[in-house]
């Protein structure tokens, strides 16, 4: 079996801070030619992006793909709505889940896998303010412990 090659284009760290990610899915993205070239150069942002299911199809809103500088008239709107490619049963399963209270779909990362642009989708539940504070406290404690460990080992 051939080795899978993955090249990360964009990562959504904010999603992990604002949401609990329950499940992840991989979807293709319907793009135009100059958008693919721009993605290959790493010019993409998904910080403010979100996903909706409309009429049995999945779309990503707010995904910014910068215009390709050599693309002139062929460039598309950087914030245009892009269609995501998933199997029908996966879309139906996700539609059932997001109808439950508190679930939403967020893009987690955009990458190339074997030459094809993919987006990782997270089925997410929103975090409350106290959950975010607890996460920050855990990170601080971990950082302090690593710092102490490093100091102890140097002396």
Secondary structure, 3 states (H helix, E strand, C coil): CCCCCEEEEEECHHHHHHEEEEEEEEEEECCCHHHHHHHHCCCEECCCCEEEEECCEEEEECCEECCCCCCHHHCCCCCCCEEEECCHHHHHHHHHHHCCCCEEEEEEEEEEECCEEEEEEEEEEECCHHHHHHHHHHHHHHHHHHHHHHHHHHC
